[in-house]
Amino acid sequence: MKDFYEWQTGLSGKIEEVNETLLKNIYTEQDELYEMSRYTIDAGGKRFRPLLTILSFEISSREPYQKILELSAGYELIHTASLIHDDIIDGSSLRRGRPTVNAKYGINDAIVVGDYLFAKAYELGSRYGPAVSKIMADAASLLAEGQILEAVNLANLSMSEDTYYEIIKKKTAMFFSACALGATQVAGADPMTRKNLTDFAYNLGMAFQITDDIIDIVGNEQKMGKPSFVDLEHNAITIPVIVALKQGTASDSAKLRQILTEGSVNENDKDLMKDILVRSGSIDYSFSVAKKYTENALKSLQMTDRSADLDLLVDLATIVIDRISQLE
């Protein structure tokens, strides 16, 4: 069974070129700004968005993928900038095992760095013409809408599943879809290929975010390399909690509400919450929803011509859902 890191190994050359493109295009003679911007890029990351952009382009075109590198870097810069702003909003001190930009350089400078990366991203997108620029801008606008929708529902224990899906659709799934849409636009792909790849990316994004939200609660911190319950520490209500509150026993739901309204989650609370969520069936339910989105993603590729790049997308969809089984 592959994991993300094995999947990325075969794409290491492309990732290296993406990183080089990122560093080249964030360069500024203002030394302090470049240092802070480079700090965020050097932190690494899975680079899913640029890789999804590149693979979608290669499936749709016979031209070398280097043609799409700057667009793929632009999408990654938007993602990175949004994480900087997320960390400011959440007051987070760590990201990918290192101090966040706001923790290292201060909130004021972090805001400027985020703004700078957004600006550089849109400049990169503009190199591909107005249609691609609009795709990128629309995706960023939806991301902002999703962020605000999440913010106004922080600690809202009455939040519905539909609202949760709307949040992750705008924050994650539509951005994944935009990566494929921009790539197929540049490639001049036929309408069917464009639809297949954007549908795949959308469904993959939904599955990816739901599995992330499950892992945040039931993941092993040492195995996953990051702390658990990060979402709940920041009062973000996700699908396992929504379902547990709705279908758990009266006593379990009351206890869960009590923990969530106390403002802090200690280690004993984490263990109790995991037990409540498992007993309620909310973890299994959430997993079934993520699996359904993954199945929809794979169905979207059935009418696309077979290729090595298509196989990589199939592998990626499978890995997203397999993350849950790797927790056992």
C-alpha positions as CSV (number, residue, x, y, z in Angstrom):
1,M,0.0,0.0,0.0
2,K,1.5,3.3,-1.1
3,D,1.5,6.4,1.1
4,F,1.9,10.1,0.1
5,Y,5.7,10.0,0.4
6,E,6.1,7.0,-1.8
7,W,3.7,8.6,-4.4
8,Q,5.8,11.8,-4.3
9,T,9.1,9.9,-4.8
10,G,8.3,9.2,-8.5
11,L,7.5,12.9,-8.9
12,S,10.6,14.2,-7.1
13,G,11.9,15.8,-10.3
14,K,8.7,17.7,-10.9
15,I,8.6,18.8,-7.2
16,E,12.2,20.1,-7.4
17,E,11.3,22.1,-10.5
18,V,8.2,23.5,-8.7
19,N,10.3,24.5,-5.7
20,E,12.9,26.2,-8.0
21,T,10.0,28.1,-9.8
22,L,8.6,29.2,-6.4
23,L,11.9,30.5,-5.2
24,K,12.7,32.3,-8.5
25,N,9.3,34.0,-8.5
26,I,9.2,35.2,-4.9
27,Y,12.6,36.9,-5.2
28,T,12.7,40.5,-4.3
29,E,15.6,42.8,-3.6
30,Q,13.9,43.7,-0.3
31,D,16.0,41.3,1.7
32,E,13.7,41.0,4.8
33,L,10.7,40.3,2.7
34,Y,12.5,37.7,0.6
35,E,13.9,36.0,3.8
36,M,10.4,35.7,5.3
37,S,8.9,34.5,2.0
38,R,11.6,32.0,1.4
39,Y,11.1,30.7,5.0
40,T,7.5,29.7,4.1
41,I,8.6,28.0,0.9
42,D,11.5,26.1,2.5
43,A,9.1,24.7,5.1
44,G,8.0,22.3,2.3
45,G,4.6,20.7,2.0
46,K,3.0,18.0,-0.1
47,R,2.8,20.2,-3.2
48,F,-0.5,18.5,-4.2
49,R,-1.9,21.5,-5.9
50,P,1.0,22.1,-8.3
51,L,1.4,18.3,-8.9
52,L,-2.4,18.1,-9.7
53,T,-1.9,21.0,-12.1
54,I,1.0,19.4,-13.8
55,L,-0.5,16.0,-14.2
56,S,-3.8,17.4,-15.5
57,F,-1.8,19.3,-18.1
58,E,0.2,16.3,-19.2
59,I,-3.0,14.2,-19.6
60,S,-4.5,17.0,-21.7
61,S,-1.5,18.0,-23.8
62,R,1.6,16.7,-25.6
63,E,3.6,19.8,-24.8
64,P,6.3,19.6,-22.1
65,Y,4.9,20.2,-18.6
66,Q,7.5,23.0,-18.1
67,K,4.9,25.2,-19.9
68,I,2.6,24.9,-16.8
69,L,5.3,25.3,-14.1
70,E,4.6,29.0,-13.3
71,L,0.8,28.4,-13.1
72,S,1.4,25.4,-10.8
73,A,3.7,27.6,-8.6
74,G,1.0,30.3,-8.6
75,Y,-1.6,27.9,-7.1
76,E,0.9,26.8,-4.5
77,L,1.6,30.4,-3.5
78,I,-2.1,31.1,-3.0
79,H,-2.3,28.0,-0.8
80,T,0.8,29.0,1.1
81,A,-0.5,32.6,1.6
82,S,-3.8,31.3,2.9
83,L,-2.0,29.1,5.4
84,I,-0.1,32.1,6.7
85,H,-3.3,34.0,7.2
86,D,-5.0,31.0,8.8
87,D,-2.1,30.8,11.3
88,I,-2.6,34.4,12.1
89,I,-6.3,34.0,12.7
90,D,-5.8,30.9,14.7
91,G,-2.9,32.2,16.7
92,S,-0.9,29.1,15.7
93,S,2.7,28.9,16.7
94,L,3.7,25.8,14.7
95,R,3.3,24.7,11.1
96,R,5.0,21.7,9.6
97,G,7.1,21.3,12.7
98,R,8.5,24.8,12.5
99,P,7.5,28.2,14.0
100,T,4.8,29.8,11.9
101,V,5.7,33.1,10.1
102,N,3.6,35.0,12.7
103,A,5.4,33.3,15.6
104,K,8.9,33.9,14.1
105,Y,8.5,37.3,12.6
106,G,5.4,38.8,14.2
107,I,1.8,39.2,13.0
108,N,2.3,42.5,11.2
109,D,5.1,41.1,9.0
110,A,3.2,37.8,8.5
111,I,0.3,39.7,7.1
112,V,2.6,41.5,4.6
113,V,4.2,38.2,3.6
114,G,0.8,36.6,2.9
115,D,-0.3,39.6,0.9
116,Y,3.0,39.5,-1.1
117,L,2.6,35.8,-2.0
118,F,-1.0,36.4,-3.1
119,A,0.2,39.2,-5.4
120,K,3.0,37.1,-6.9
121,A,0.5,34.3,-7.5
122,Y,-1.8,36.4,-9.5
123,E,1.1,37.8,-11.5
124,L,2.1,34.2,-12.4
125,G,-1.5,33.4,-13.4
126,S,-1.7,36.5,-15.5
127,R,1.1,35.1,-17.8
128,Y,-1.4,32.6,-19.1
129,G,-4.1,35.0,-20.2
130,P,-7.4,36.5,-18.8
131,A,-9.3,33.2,-18.7
132,V,-6.7,31.5,-16.5
133,S,-6.4,34.6,-14.4
134,K,-10.2,34.5,-13.7
135,I,-10.1,30.8,-12.8
136,M,-7.3,31.5,-10.3
137,A,-9.1,34.6,-8.9
138,D,-12.4,32.9,-8.6
139,A,-10.8,30.0,-6.7
140,A,-9.1,32.4,-4.3
141,S,-12.4,34.3,-3.8
142,L,-14.2,31.0,-2.9
143,L,-11.4,30.2,-0.5
144,A,-12.0,33.5,1.3
145,E,-15.8,32.8,1.4
146,G,-15.1,29.4,2.9
147,Q,-12.8,30.9,5.5
148,I,-15.4,33.4,6.6
149,L,-18.2,30.8,6.6
150,E,-16.0,28.7,8.9
151,A,-15.1,31.7,11.1
152,V,-18.8,32.6,11.7
153,N,-19.5,29.0,12.7
154,L,-16.6,28.5,15.1
155,A,-17.9,26.7,18.2
156,N,-21.4,26.5,16.6
157,L,-22.5,23.1,18.0
158,S,-25.7,23.4,15.9
159,M,-23.9,23.6,12.6
160,S,-25.4,21.4,10.0
161,E,-23.6,18.9,7.7
162,D,-24.6,21.0,4.7
163,T,-22.8,24.0,6.1
164,Y,-19.7,21.8,6.8
165,Y,-19.8,20.6,3.2
166,E,-20.1,24.2,1.9
167,I,-17.0,25.2,3.9
168,I,-14.8,22.4,2.7
169,K,-16.1,22.8,-0.9
170,K,-15.0,26.4,-1.0
171,K,-11.8,26.1,1.1
172,T,-10.5,22.9,-0.5
173,A,-12.5,21.2,-3.2
174,M,-13.0,24.1,-5.5
175,F,-9.4,25.1,-5.3
176,F,-8.3,21.5,-6.3
177,S,-10.8,21.8,-9.2
178,A,-9.3,25.1,-10.2
179,C,-5.9,23.6,-10.5
180,A,-7.2,21.1,-13.1
181,L,-9.4,23.7,-14.8
182,G,-6.5,26.1,-15.2
183,A,-4.2,23.3,-16.6
184,T,-6.8,22.1,-19.1
185,Q,-7.5,25.6,-20.2
186,V,-3.8,26.2,-21.0
187,A,-3.6,22.7,-22.7
188,G,-6.6,23.5,-24.9
189,A,-8.2,20.2,-23.7
190,D,-11.5,19.0,-25.2
191,P,-14.6,19.7,-23.1
192,M,-15.0,16.0,-21.9
193,T,-11.4,15.8,-20.7
194,R,-11.7,19.1,-19.0
195,K,-14.9,18.0,-17.2
196,N,-13.5,14.7,-16.2
197,L,-10.3,16.1,-14.7
198,T,-12.1,19.0,-12.9
199,D,-14.7,16.6,-11.5
200,F,-12.0,14.3,-10.4
201,A,-10.1,17.1,-8.6
202,Y,-13.3,18.4,-6.9
203,N,-14.2,15.0,-5.5
204,L,-10.6,14.4,-4.5
205,G,-10.6,17.7,-2.6
206,M,-13.7,16.8,-0.7
207,A,-12.4,13.4,0.2
208,F,-9.0,14.8,1.1
209,Q,-10.5,17.4,3.6
210,I,-12.9,14.9,5.2
211,T,-10.1,12.4,5.8
212,D,-7.9,15.2,7.2
213,D,-10.7,16.1,9.6
214,I,-11.1,12.4,10.7
215,I,-7.3,12.1,11.2
216,D,-7.3,15.3,13.3
217,I,-9.4,13.4,15.8
218,V,-8.3,9.8,15.7
219,G,-4.8,10.0,14.3
220,N,-1.8,8.9,16.2
221,E,0.3,12.1,16.9
222,Q,3.7,10.3,16.6
223,K,2.7,8.3,13.5
224,M,1.1,11.3,11.8
225,G,3.9,13.7,12.7
226,K,1.5,16.4,13.9
227,P,-0.7,17.1,16.9
228,S,-4.3,15.9,17.0
229,F,-7.5,17.9,17.8
230,V,-6.0,21.0,16.2
231,D,-9.4,21.9,14.6
232,L,-11.3,21.6,17.9
233,E,-8.6,23.6,19.7
234,H,-9.5,26.4,17.3
235,N,-13.3,25.8,17.7
236,A,-13.7,24.5,14.2
237,I,-16.5,22.0,14.1
238,T,-16.0,19.1,11.6
239,I,-18.1,16.3,10.4
240,P,-17.2,13.6,13.0
241,V,-18.4,16.0,15.8
242,I,-21.5,17.2,13.9
243,V,-22.6,13.6,13.5
244,A,-21.7,12.5,17.0
245,L,-23.7,15.3,18.5
246,K,-26.7,14.3,16.4
247,Q,-26.7,10.5,16.7
248,G,-24.8,9.8,19.9
249,T,-26.6,8.8,23.1
250,A,-28.0,11.6,25.2
251,S,-25.3,11.2,27.8
252,D,-22.5,11.1,25.3
253,S,-23.8,14.1,23.4
254,A,-24.1,16.1,26.6
255,K,-20.6,15.2,27.7
256,L,-19.3,16.1,24.2
257,R,-21.0,19.4,24.4
258,Q,-19.6,20.1,27.8
259,I,-16.0,19.4,26.7
260,L,-16.4,21.5,23.6
261,T,-17.8,24.5,25.5
262,E,-15.1,24.5,28.2
263,G,-12.6,26.1,25.9
264,S,-9.7,23.8,26.2
265,V,-9.2,20.1,25.5
266,N,-6.8,18.2,27.8
267,E,-5.4,14.7,27.2
268,N,-8.2,13.0,29.2
269,D,-10.8,14.9,27.3
270,K,-9.2,13.8,24.0
271,D,-9.4,10.1,25.0
272,L,-13.0,10.5,26.1
273,M,-13.9,12.4,22.9
274,K,-12.4,9.7,20.8
275,D,-14.4,7.0,22.6
276,I,-17.6,9.0,22.2
277,L,-17.0,9.6,18.5
278,V,-16.3,6.0,17.9
279,R,-19.3,4.8,19.9
280,S,-21.6,7.2,18.0
281,G,-20.6,5.8,14.7
282,S,-19.6,9.2,13.5
283,I,-16.0,8.1,12.5
284,D,-17.4,5.3,10.4
285,Y,-20.0,7.6,8.9
286,S,-17.5,10.2,8.0
287,F,-15.2,7.6,6.5
288,S,-18.1,6.4,4.3
289,V,-18.7,9.9,3.0
290,A,-15.0,10.4,2.2
291,K,-15.0,7.0,0.4
292,K,-18.0,8.0,-1.6
293,Y,-16.3,11.1,-2.8
294,T,-13.2,9.0,-3.7
295,E,-15.4,6.6,-5.7
296,N,-16.9,9.6,-7.6
297,A,-13.4,10.9,-8.3
298,L,-12.3,7.6,-9.8
299,K,-15.5,7.4,-11.8
300,S,-14.6,10.8,-13.3
301,L,-11.5,9.3,-14.9
302,Q,-13.1,6.2,-16.5
303,M,-13.7,8.0,-19.8
304,T,-10.2,9.6,-19.9
305,D,-7.5,8.0,-22.1
306,R,-5.2,5.7,-20.1
307,S,-1.7,7.1,-19.4
308,A,1.0,7.0,-16.8
309,D,-0.2,10.4,-15.5
310,L,-3.7,9.1,-15.2
311,D,-2.5,6.2,-13.2
312,L,-0.8,8.6,-10.8
313,L,-4.1,10.4,-10.3
314,V,-5.8,7.1,-9.6
315,D,-3.1,6.2,-7.1
316,L,-3.5,9.6,-5.4
317,A,-7.2,9.1,-5.0
318,T,-6.6,5.6,-3.5
319,I,-4.0,7.0,-1.1
320,V,-6.3,9.7,0.2
321,I,-8.8,7.2,1.4
322,D,-6.2,4.6,2.5
323,R,-4.9,7.1,5.1
324,I,-7.7,6.1,7.4
325,S,-6.8,2.4,7.3
326,Q,-3.2,3.3,8.0
327,L,-4.3,4.6,11.4
328,E,-5.2,1.2,12.6
